[in-house]
């Protein structure tokens, strides 16, 4: 006789109630597809790249966008991933009235070292399935940036890889970033 184990998936509302009651730590977890996921600790290289991107993008984005760092977005009723950076459509309340949804997102960026497989195999497809128009994956191990665009049926139709000598553009946001400025000391 075999026993089938049932997994307990959580809604975003249940996730927030657990956080409010102190069951969950304030940092280090995210909700994705109903599962509470432990996030990898952020190392110095990861943090430096997030800070570099924050500065580079913050100086280049038009005024009708908000740049958020390591904050959740609600992609559906069972998912609140926390990308490293999110470029959001500007709102007067800065989303105090509710988390941003995929319709608010122009670009998501994940910086990946130890979390590379999870980010590439789980989060990026989740973002595509949610209709996020563009994602960048900063691969700290390979010293490059992957750009994902044109989401269709849980996959991105267009995937491009940029090494440190390249210039990466987001046509929808009207910005360019030289990869060397993001990854100057990681090789």
PyMOL commands that place a pseudoatom at each C-alpha (Angstrom):
pseudoatom trace, name=CA, resn=UNK, resi=1, chain=A, elem=C, hetatm=0, pos=[0.000, 0.000, 0.000]
pseudoatom trace, name=CA, resn=UNK, resi=2, chain=A, elem=C, hetatm=0, pos=[1.374, 3.375, -0.986]
pseudoatom trace, name=CA, resn=UNK, resi=3, chain=A, elem=C, hetatm=0, pos=[0.438, 6.667, 0.528]
pseudoatom trace, name=CA, resn=UNK, resi=4, chain=A, elem=C, hetatm=0, pos=[0.171, 9.784, -1.555]
pseudoatom trace, name=CA, resn=UNK, resi=5, chain=A, elem=C, hetatm=0, pos=[1.360, 12.842, 0.273]
pseudoatom trace, name=CA, resn=UNK, resi=6, chain=A, elem=C, hetatm=0, pos=[-0.620, 16.010, -0.257]
pseudoatom trace, name=CA, resn=UNK, resi=7, chain=A, elem=C, hetatm=0, pos=[1.122, 19.327, -0.500]
pseudoatom trace, name=CA, resn=UNK, resi=8, chain=A, elem=C, hetatm=0, pos=[-0.541, 22.284, 1.180]
pseudoatom trace, name=CA, resn=UNK, resi=9, chain=A, elem=C, hetatm=0, pos=[-0.529, 25.338, -1.056]
pseudoatom trace, name=CA, resn=UNK, resi=10, chain=A, elem=C, hetatm=0, pos=[-1.215, 28.788, 0.324]
pseudoatom trace, name=CA, resn=UNK, resi=11, chain=A, elem=C, hetatm=0, pos=[-3.023, 31.815, -1.007]
pseudoatom trace, name=CA, resn=UNK, resi=12, chain=A, elem=C, hetatm=0, pos=[-1.493, 35.276, -0.860]
pseudoatom trace, name=CA, resn=UNK, resi=13, chain=A, elem=C, hetatm=0, pos=[-3.975, 36.191, 1.887]
pseudoatom trace, name=CA, resn=UNK, resi=14, chain=A, elem=C, hetatm=0, pos=[-2.945, 33.195, 4.026]
pseudoatom trace, name=CA, resn=UNK, resi=15, chain=A, elem=C, hetatm=0, pos=[0.705, 34.045, 3.414]
pseudoatom trace, name=CA, resn=UNK, resi=16, chain=A, elem=C, hetatm=0, pos=[0.153, 37.590, 4.702]
pseudoatom trace, name=CA, resn=UNK, resi=17, chain=A, elem=C, hetatm=0, pos=[-1.733, 36.339, 7.760]
pseudoatom trace, name=CA, resn=UNK, resi=18, chain=A, elem=C, hetatm=0, pos=[1.159, 34.007, 8.601]
pseudoatom trace, name=CA, resn=UNK, resi=19, chain=A, elem=C, hetatm=0, pos=[3.622, 36.889, 8.244]
pseudoatom trace, name=CA, resn=UNK, resi=20, chain=A, elem=C, hetatm=0, pos=[1.470, 39.179, 10.409]
pseudoatom trace, name=CA, resn=UNK, resi=21, chain=A, elem=C, hetatm=0, pos=[1.196, 36.537, 13.125]
pseudoatom trace, name=CA, resn=UNK, resi=22, chain=A, elem=C, hetatm=0, pos=[4.976, 36.054, 13.185]
pseudoatom trace, name=CA, resn=UNK, resi=23, chain=A, elem=C, hetatm=0, pos=[5.013, 32.536, 11.743]
pseudoatom trace, name=CA, resn=UNK, resi=24, chain=A, elem=C, hetatm=0, pos=[7.134, 33.660, 8.790]
pseudoatom trace, name=CA, resn=UNK, resi=25, chain=A, elem=C, hetatm=0, pos=[10.367, 35.599, 8.987]
pseudoatom trace, name=CA, resn=UNK, resi=26, chain=A, elem=C, hetatm=0, pos=[10.183, 39.200, 7.779]
pseudoatom trace, name=CA, resn=UNK, resi=27, chain=A, elem=C, hetatm=0, pos=[12.802, 38.530, 5.107]
pseudoatom trace, name=CA, resn=UNK, resi=28, chain=A, elem=C, hetatm=0, pos=[14.121, 35.509, 3.292]
pseudoatom trace, name=CA, resn=UNK, resi=29, chain=A, elem=C, hetatm=0, pos=[10.940, 33.916, 1.938]
pseudoatom trace, name=CA, resn=UNK, resi=30, chain=A, elem=C, hetatm=0, pos=[8.619, 34.463, -1.000]
pseudoatom trace, name=CA, resn=UNK, resi=31, chain=A, elem=C, hetatm=0, pos=[5.347, 32.930, -2.158]
pseudoatom trace, name=CA, resn=UNK, resi=32, chain=A, elem=C, hetatm=0, pos=[5.420, 31.303, -5.586]
pseudoatom trace, name=CA, resn=UNK, resi=33, chain=A, elem=C, hetatm=0, pos=[2.657, 29.114, -6.993]
pseudoatom trace, name=CA, resn=UNK, resi=34, chain=A, elem=C, hetatm=0, pos=[1.251, 28.592, -3.493]
pseudoatom trace, name=CA, resn=UNK, resi=35, chain=A, elem=C, hetatm=0, pos=[4.554, 27.432, -2.016]
pseudoatom trace, name=CA, resn=UNK, resi=36, chain=A, elem=C, hetatm=0, pos=[6.584, 29.328, 0.545]
pseudoatom trace, name=CA, resn=UNK, resi=37, chain=A, elem=C, hetatm=0, pos=[10.132, 29.366, -0.769]
pseudoatom trace, name=CA, resn=UNK, resi=38, chain=A, elem=C, hetatm=0, pos=[13.270, 30.033, 1.271]
pseudoatom trace, name=CA, resn=UNK, resi=39, chain=A, elem=C, hetatm=0, pos=[15.367, 32.556, -0.616]
pseudoatom trace, name=CA, resn=UNK, resi=40, chain=A, elem=C, hetatm=0, pos=[19.154, 32.346, -0.798]
pseudoatom trace, name=CA, resn=UNK, resi=41, chain=A, elem=C, hetatm=0, pos=[21.075, 34.796, 1.350]
pseudoatom trace, name=CA, resn=UNK, resi=42, chain=A, elem=C, hetatm=0, pos=[22.289, 37.815, -0.580]
pseudoatom trace, name=CA, resn=UNK, resi=43, chain=A, elem=C, hetatm=0, pos=[26.062, 37.854, -0.943]
pseudoatom trace, name=CA, resn=UNK, resi=44, chain=A, elem=C, hetatm=0, pos=[28.285, 40.861, -1.549]
pseudoatom trace, name=CA, resn=UNK, resi=45, chain=A, elem=C, hetatm=0, pos=[28.499, 40.403, -5.352]
pseudoatom trace, name=CA, resn=UNK, resi=46, chain=A, elem=C, hetatm=0, pos=[24.736, 40.040, -5.599]
pseudoatom trace, name=CA, resn=UNK, resi=47, chain=A, elem=C, hetatm=0, pos=[24.157, 43.138, -3.483]
pseudoatom trace, name=CA, resn=UNK, resi=48, chain=A, elem=C, hetatm=0, pos=[26.720, 45.146, -5.459]
pseudoatom trace, name=CA, resn=UNK, resi=49, chain=A, elem=C, hetatm=0, pos=[25.025, 44.299, -8.770]
pseudoatom trace, name=CA, resn=UNK, resi=50, chain=A, elem=C, hetatm=0, pos=[21.602, 45.220, -7.382]
pseudoatom trace, name=CA, resn=UNK, resi=51, chain=A, elem=C, hetatm=0, pos=[23.020, 48.539, -6.185]
pseudoatom trace, name=CA, resn=UNK, resi=52, chain=A, elem=C, hetatm=0, pos=[24.700, 49.179, -9.551]
pseudoatom trace, name=CA, resn=UNK, resi=53, chain=A, elem=C, hetatm=0, pos=[21.486, 48.455, -11.440]
pseudoatom trace, name=CA, resn=UNK, resi=54, chain=A, elem=C, hetatm=0, pos=[19.507, 50.604, -9.037]
pseudoatom trace, name=CA, resn=UNK, resi=55, chain=A, elem=C, hetatm=0, pos=[21.804, 53.531, -9.707]
pseudoatom trace, name=CA, resn=UNK, resi=56, chain=A, elem=C, hetatm=0, pos=[22.085, 52.970, -13.474]
pseudoatom trace, name=CA, resn=UNK, resi=57, chain=A, elem=C, hetatm=0, pos=[18.374, 52.473, -14.079]
pseudoatom trace, name=CA, resn=UNK, resi=58, chain=A, elem=C, hetatm=0, pos=[17.300, 55.135, -11.609]
pseudoatom trace, name=CA, resn=UNK, resi=59, chain=A, elem=C, hetatm=0, pos=[19.278, 57.699, -13.586]
pseudoatom trace, name=CA, resn=UNK, resi=60, chain=A, elem=C, hetatm=0, pos=[17.894, 56.563, -16.961]
pseudoatom trace, name=CA, resn=UNK, resi=61, chain=A, elem=C, hetatm=0, pos=[14.225, 55.799, -16.404]
pseudoatom trace, name=CA, resn=UNK, resi=62, chain=A, elem=C, hetatm=0, pos=[11.610, 58.283, -17.544]
pseudoatom trace, name=CA, resn=UNK, resi=63, chain=A, elem=C, hetatm=0, pos=[9.626, 59.992, -14.770]
pseudoatom trace, name=CA, resn=UNK, resi=64, chain=A, elem=C, hetatm=0, pos=[6.545, 57.877, -15.478]
pseudoatom trace, name=CA, resn=UNK, resi=65, chain=A, elem=C, hetatm=0, pos=[8.200, 54.802, -13.899]
pseudoatom trace, name=CA, resn=UNK, resi=66, chain=A, elem=C, hetatm=0, pos=[9.081, 53.690, -10.379]
pseudoatom trace, name=CA, resn=UNK, resi=67, chain=A, elem=C, hetatm=0, pos=[12.132, 51.535, -9.687]
pseudoatom trace, name=CA, resn=UNK, resi=68, chain=A, elem=C, hetatm=0, pos=[11.607, 49.097, -6.813]
pseudoatom trace, name=CA, resn=UNK, resi=69, chain=A, elem=C, hetatm=0, pos=[14.307, 47.035, -5.160]
pseudoatom trace, name=CA, resn=UNK, resi=70, chain=A, elem=C, hetatm=0, pos=[13.628, 43.598, -3.654]
pseudoatom trace, name=CA, resn=UNK, resi=71, chain=A, elem=C, hetatm=0, pos=[9.922, 44.155, -3.101]
pseudoatom trace, name=CA, resn=UNK, resi=72, chain=A, elem=C, hetatm=0, pos=[7.020, 41.844, -3.894]
pseudoatom trace, name=CA, resn=UNK, resi=73, chain=A, elem=C, hetatm=0, pos=[4.666, 41.926, -6.828]
pseudoatom trace, name=CA, resn=UNK, resi=74, chain=A, elem=C, hetatm=0, pos=[1.422, 39.943, -6.940]
pseudoatom trace, name=CA, resn=UNK, resi=75, chain=A, elem=C, hetatm=0, pos=[1.343, 37.825, -10.067]
pseudoatom trace, name=CA, resn=UNK, resi=76, chain=A, elem=C, hetatm=0, pos=[-1.760, 35.852, -9.046]
pseudoatom trace, name=CA, resn=UNK, resi=77, chain=A, elem=C, hetatm=0, pos=[-3.691, 34.759, -5.966]
pseudoatom trace, name=CA, resn=UNK, resi=78, chain=A, elem=C, hetatm=0, pos=[-0.955, 32.306, -4.945]
pseudoatom trace, name=CA, resn=UNK, resi=79, chain=A, elem=C, hetatm=0, pos=[2.222, 34.143, -5.911]
pseudoatom trace, name=CA, resn=UNK, resi=80, chain=A, elem=C, hetatm=0, pos=[4.124, 37.143, -4.613]
pseudoatom trace, name=CA, resn=UNK, resi=81, chain=A, elem=C, hetatm=0, pos=[7.654, 36.814, -5.938]
pseudoatom trace, name=CA, resn=UNK, resi=82, chain=A, elem=C, hetatm=0, pos=[10.264, 39.345, -4.879]
pseudoatom trace, name=CA, resn=UNK, resi=83, chain=A, elem=C, hetatm=0, pos=[12.440, 40.187, -7.882]
pseudoatom trace, name=CA, resn=UNK, resi=84, chain=A, elem=C, hetatm=0, pos=[15.683, 42.021, -7.240]
pseudoatom trace, name=CA, resn=UNK, resi=85, chain=A, elem=C, hetatm=0, pos=[14.457, 45.006, -9.247]
pseudoatom trace, name=CA, resn=UNK, resi=86, chain=A, elem=C, hetatm=0, pos=[11.122, 45.913, -10.783]
pseudoatom trace, name=CA, resn=UNK, resi=87, chain=A, elem=C, hetatm=0, pos=[10.362, 48.794, -13.108]
pseudoatom trace, name=CA, resn=UNK, resi=88, chain=A, elem=C, hetatm=0, pos=[6.740, 49.762, -12.509]
pseudoatom trace, name=CA, resn=UNK, resi=89, chain=A, elem=C, hetatm=0, pos=[4.322, 52.201, -14.082]
pseudoatom trace, name=CA, resn=UNK, resi=90, chain=A, elem=C, hetatm=0, pos=[4.180, 55.314, -11.915]
pseudoatom trace, name=CA, resn=UNK, resi=91, chain=A, elem=C, hetatm=0, pos=[1.275, 55.617, -9.493]
pseudoatom trace, name=CA, resn=UNK, resi=92, chain=A, elem=C, hetatm=0, pos=[0.687, 58.582, -7.202]
pseudoatom trace, name=CA, resn=UNK, resi=93, chain=A, elem=C, hetatm=0, pos=[0.329, 56.312, -4.157]
pseudoatom trace, name=CA, resn=UNK, resi=94, chain=A, elem=C, hetatm=0, pos=[3.513, 54.364, -5.008]
pseudoatom trace, name=CA, resn=UNK, resi=95, chain=A, elem=C, hetatm=0, pos=[1.405, 51.178, -4.700]
pseudoatom trace, name=CA, resn=UNK, resi=96, chain=A, elem=C, hetatm=0, pos=[0.505, 51.775, -1.053]
pseudoatom trace, name=CA, resn=UNK, resi=97, chain=A, elem=C, hetatm=0, pos=[-3.047, 50.704, -1.936]
pseudoatom trace, name=CA, resn=UNK, resi=98, chain=A, elem=C, hetatm=0, pos=[-1.954, 47.276, -3.163]
pseudoatom trace, name=CA, resn=UNK, resi=99, chain=A, elem=C, hetatm=0, pos=[0.974, 45.394, -4.596]
pseudoatom trace, name=CA, resn=UNK, resi=100, chain=A, elem=C, hetatm=0, pos=[1.851, 45.855, -8.261]
pseudoatom trace, name=CA, resn=UNK, resi=101, chain=A, elem=C, hetatm=0, pos=[0.464, 43.272, -10.661]
pseudoatom trace, name=CA, resn=UNK, resi=102, chain=A, elem=C, hetatm=0, pos=[1.841, 42.094, -14.018]
pseudoatom trace, name=CA, resn=UNK, resi=103, chain=A, elem=C, hetatm=0, pos=[-0.057, 44.894, -15.777]
pseudoatom trace, name=CA, resn=UNK, resi=104, chain=A, elem=C, hetatm=0, pos=[2.039, 47.409, -13.797]
pseudoatom trace, name=CA, resn=UNK, resi=105, chain=A, elem=C, hetatm=0, pos=[5.417, 45.852, -14.656]
pseudoatom trace, name=CA, resn=UNK, resi=106, chain=A, elem=C, hetatm=0, pos=[7.639, 47.039, -17.499]
pseudoatom trace, name=CA, resn=UNK, resi=107, chain=A, elem=C, hetatm=0, pos=[10.729, 45.042, -16.536]
pseudoatom trace, name=CA, resn=UNK, resi=108, chain=A, elem=C, hetatm=0, pos=[11.802, 42.596, -13.819]
pseudoatom trace, name=CA, resn=UNK, resi=109, chain=A, elem=C, hetatm=0, pos=[15.427, 41.810, -13.009]
pseudoatom trace, name=CA, resn=UNK, resi=110, chain=A, elem=C, hetatm=0, pos=[16.765, 38.816, -11.096]
pseudoatom trace, name=CA, resn=UNK, resi=111, chain=A, elem=C, hetatm=0, pos=[20.402, 38.718, -9.997]
pseudoatom trace, name=CA, resn=UNK, resi=112, chain=A, elem=C, hetatm=0, pos=[21.490, 35.101, -9.714]
pseudoatom trace, name=CA, resn=UNK, resi=113, chain=A, elem=C, hetatm=0, pos=[24.395, 33.313, -8.124]
pseudoatom trace, name=CA, resn=UNK, resi=114, chain=A, elem=C, hetatm=0, pos=[23.384, 30.361, -5.951]
pseudoatom trace, name=CA, resn=UNK, resi=115, chain=A, elem=C, hetatm=0, pos=[19.758, 30.791, -7.060]
pseudoatom trace, name=CA, resn=UNK, resi=116, chain=A, elem=C, hetatm=0, pos=[20.507, 30.560, -10.805]
pseudoatom trace, name=CA, resn=UNK, resi=117, chain=A, elem=C, hetatm=0, pos=[18.709, 27.268, -11.490]
pseudoatom trace, name=CA, resn=UNK, resi=118, chain=A, elem=C, hetatm=0, pos=[15.634, 28.331, -9.492]
pseudoatom trace, name=CA, resn=UNK, resi=119, chain=A, elem=C, hetatm=0, pos=[15.506, 31.746, -11.130]
pseudoatom trace, name=CA, resn=UNK, resi=120, chain=A, elem=C, hetatm=0, pos=[15.969, 30.386, -14.655]
pseudoatom trace, name=CA, resn=UNK, resi=121, chain=A, elem=C, hetatm=0, pos=[13.801, 27.264, -14.377]
pseudoatom trace, name=CA, resn=UNK, resi=122, chain=A, elem=C, hetatm=0, pos=[11.029, 28.429, -12.018]
pseudoatom trace, name=CA, resn=UNK, resi=123, chain=A, elem=C, hetatm=0, pos=[10.803, 32.199, -11.696]
pseudoatom trace, name=CA, resn=UNK, resi=124, chain=A, elem=C, hetatm=0, pos=[11.431, 33.218, -15.314]
pseudoatom trace, name=CA, resn=UNK, resi=125, chain=A, elem=C, hetatm=0, pos=[8.759, 30.794, -16.646]
pseudoatom trace, name=CA, resn=UNK, resi=126, chain=A, elem=C, hetatm=0, pos=[6.403, 32.032, -13.907]
pseudoatom trace, name=CA, resn=UNK, resi=127, chain=A, elem=C, hetatm=0, pos=[6.962, 35.604, -15.052]
pseudoatom trace, name=CA, resn=UNK, resi=128, chain=A, elem=C, hetatm=0, pos=[6.295, 34.568, -18.661]
pseudoatom trace, name=CA, resn=UNK, resi=129, chain=A, elem=C, hetatm=0, pos=[3.095, 32.807, -17.611]
pseudoatom trace, name=CA, resn=UNK, resi=130, chain=A, elem=C, hetatm=0, pos=[2.057, 35.961, -15.766]
pseudoatom trace, name=CA, resn=UNK, resi=131, chain=A, elem=C, hetatm=0, pos=[2.550, 38.080, -18.878]
pseudoatom trace, name=CA, resn=UNK, resi=132, chain=A, elem=C, hetatm=0, pos=[5.539, 40.096, -17.622]
pseudoatom trace, name=CA, resn=UNK, resi=133, chain=A, elem=C, hetatm=0, pos=[6.763, 41.658, -20.894]
pseudoatom trace, name=CA, resn=UNK, resi=134, chain=A, elem=C, hetatm=0, pos=[10.491, 41.623, -20.184]
pseudoatom trace, name=CA, resn=UNK, resi=135, chain=A, elem=C, hetatm=0, pos=[12.909, 40.090, -17.676]
pseudoatom trace, name=CA, resn=UNK, resi=136, chain=A, elem=C, hetatm=0, pos=[16.645, 40.277, -17.270]
pseudoatom trace, name=CA, resn=UNK, resi=137, chain=A, elem=C, hetatm=0, pos=[18.599, 37.533, -15.528]
pseudoatom trace, name=CA, resn=UNK, resi=138, chain=A, elem=C, hetatm=0, pos=[22.041, 38.615, -14.332]
pseudoatom trace, name=CA, resn=UNK, resi=139, chain=A, elem=C, hetatm=0, pos=[24.106, 35.416, -14.257]
pseudoatom trace, name=CA, resn=UNK, resi=140, chain=A, elem=C, hetatm=0, pos=[26.938, 36.081, -11.816]
pseudoatom trace, name=CA, resn=UNK, resi=141, chain=A, elem=C, hetatm=0, pos=[28.641, 32.755, -12.562]
pseudoatom trace, name=CA, resn=UNK, resi=142, chain=A, elem=C, hetatm=0, pos=[28.780, 33.186, -16.356]
pseudoatom trace, name=CA, resn=UNK, resi=143, chain=A, elem=C, hetatm=0, pos=[29.375, 36.954, -16.105]
pseudoatom trace, name=CA, resn=UNK, resi=144, chain=A, elem=C, hetatm=0, pos=[26.523, 37.839, -18.470]
pseudoatom trace, name=CA, resn=UNK, resi=145, chain=A, elem=C, hetatm=0, pos=[22.940, 39.059, -18.667]
pseudoatom trace, name=CA, resn=UNK, resi=146, chain=A, elem=C, hetatm=0, pos=[20.108, 37.137, -20.295]
pseudoatom trace, name=CA, resn=UNK, resi=147, chain=A, elem=C, hetatm=0, pos=[17.159, 39.127, -21.652]
pseudoatom trace, name=CA, resn=UNK, resi=148, chain=A, elem=C, hetatm=0, pos=[13.742, 37.475, -21.951]
pseudoatom trace, name=CA, resn=UNK, resi=149, chain=A, elem=C, hetatm=0, pos=[10.958, 39.076, -24.005]
pseudoatom trace, name=CA, resn=UNK, resi=150, chain=A, elem=C, hetatm=0, pos=[7.634, 38.279, -25.691]
pseudoatom trace, name=CA, resn=UNK, resi=151, chain=A, elem=C, hetatm=0, pos=[5.882, 35.958, -23.228]
pseudoatom trace, name=CA, resn=UNK, resi=152, chain=A, elem=C, hetatm=0, pos=[3.658, 33.283, -24.785]
pseudoatom trace, name=CA, resn=UNK, resi=153, chain=A, elem=C, hetatm=0, pos=[2.130, 30.291, -22.970]
pseudoatom trace, name=CA, resn=UNK, resi=154, chain=A, elem=C, hetatm=0, pos=[4.547, 30.309, -20.031]
pseudoatom trace, name=CA, resn=UNK, resi=155, chain=A, elem=C, hetatm=0, pos=[7.676, 30.832, -22.125]
pseudoatom trace, name=CA, resn=UNK, resi=156, chain=A, elem=C, hetatm=0, pos=[9.546, 33.763, -23.575]
pseudoatom trace, name=CA, resn=UNK, resi=157, chain=A, elem=C, hetatm=0, pos=[9.819, 33.591, -27.360]
pseudoatom trace, name=CA, resn=UNK, resi=158, chain=A, elem=C, hetatm=0, pos=[12.858, 35.837, -27.450]
pseudoatom trace, name=CA, resn=UNK, resi=159, chain=A, elem=C, hetatm=0, pos=[15.923, 35.089, -25.326]
pseudoatom trace, name=CA, resn=UNK, resi=160, chain=A, elem=C, hetatm=0, pos=[19.181, 36.976, -25.870]
pseudoatom trace, name=CA, resn=UNK, resi=161, chain=A, elem=C, hetatm=0, pos=[22.484, 36.711, -24.039]
pseudoatom trace, name=CA, resn=UNK, resi=162, chain=A, elem=C, hetatm=0, pos=[24.765, 39.718, -23.505]
pseudoatom trace, name=CA, resn=UNK, resi=163, chain=A, elem=C, hetatm=0, pos=[28.396, 39.472, -22.436]
pseudoatom trace, name=CA, resn=UNK, resi=164, chain=A, elem=C, hetatm=0, pos=[30.300, 42.261, -20.739]
pseudoatom trace, name=CA, resn=UNK, resi=165, chain=A, elem=C, hetatm=0, pos=[31.195, 43.982, -24.027]
pseudoatom trace, name=CA, resn=UNK, resi=166, chain=A, elem=C, hetatm=0, pos=[27.543, 44.377, -25.059]
pseudoatom trace, name=CA, resn=UNK, resi=167, chain=A, elem=C, hetatm=0, pos=[24.953, 47.083, -24.593]
pseudoatom trace, name=CA, resn=UNK, resi=168, chain=A, elem=C, hetatm=0, pos=[21.600, 45.863, -23.330]
pseudoatom trace, name=CA, resn=UNK, resi=169, chain=A, elem=C, hetatm=0, pos=[18.489, 47.763, -24.342]
pseudoatom trace, name=CA, resn=UNK, resi=170, chain=A, elem=C, hetatm=0, pos=[14.917, 47.737, -23.192]
pseudoatom trace, name=CA, resn=UNK, resi=171, chain=A, elem=C, hetatm=0, pos=[13.026, 49.124, -26.157]
pseudoatom trace, name=CA, resn=UNK, resi=172, chain=A, elem=C, hetatm=0, pos=[9.738, 49.371, -24.275]
pseudoatom trace, name=CA, resn=UNK, resi=173, chain=A, elem=C, hetatm=0, pos=[11.354, 51.518, -21.556]
pseudoatom trace, name=CA, resn=UNK, resi=174, chain=A, elem=C, hetatm=0, pos=[13.648, 53.402, -23.914]
pseudoatom trace, name=CA, resn=UNK, resi=175, chain=A, elem=C, hetatm=0, pos=[16.812, 52.718, -21.907]
pseudoatom trace, name=CA, resn=UNK, resi=176, chain=A, elem=C, hetatm=0, pos=[20.218, 51.183, -22.564]
pseudoatom trace, name=CA, resn=UNK, resi=177, chain=A, elem=C, hetatm=0, pos=[22.757, 49.757, -20.121]
pseudoatom trace, name=CA, resn=UNK, resi=178, chain=A, elem=C, hetatm=0, pos=[26.307, 48.692, -20.853]
pseudoatom trace, name=CA, resn=UNK, resi=179, chain=A, elem=C, hetatm=0, pos=[26.816, 45.253, -19.319]
pseudoatom trace, name=CA, resn=UNK, resi=180, chain=A, elem=C, hetatm=0, pos=[30.342, 46.278, -18.266]
pseudoatom trace, name=CA, resn=UNK, resi=181, chain=A, elem=C, hetatm=0, pos=[28.773, 48.871, -15.961]
pseudoatom trace, name=CA, resn=UNK, resi=182, chain=A, elem=C, hetatm=0, pos=[26.725, 46.156, -14.271]
pseudoatom trace, name=CA, resn=UNK, resi=183, chain=A, elem=C, hetatm=0, pos=[29.466, 43.484, -13.992]
pseudoatom trace, name=CA, resn=UNK, resi=184, chain=A, elem=C, hetatm=0, pos=[32.798, 45.318, -13.870]
pseudoatom trace, name=CA, resn=UNK, resi=185, chain=A, elem=C, hetatm=0, pos=[34.519, 43.364, -11.095]
pseudoatom trace, name=CA, resn=UNK, resi=186, chain=A, elem=C, hetatm=0, pos=[32.878, 39.945, -11.112]
pseudoatom trace, name=CA, resn=UNK, resi=187, chain=A, elem=C, hetatm=0, pos=[35.069, 38.032, -13.556]
for i in range(1, 187): cmd.bond("trace and resi %d" % i, "trace and resi %d" % (i + 1))
show_as sticks, trace
zoom trace
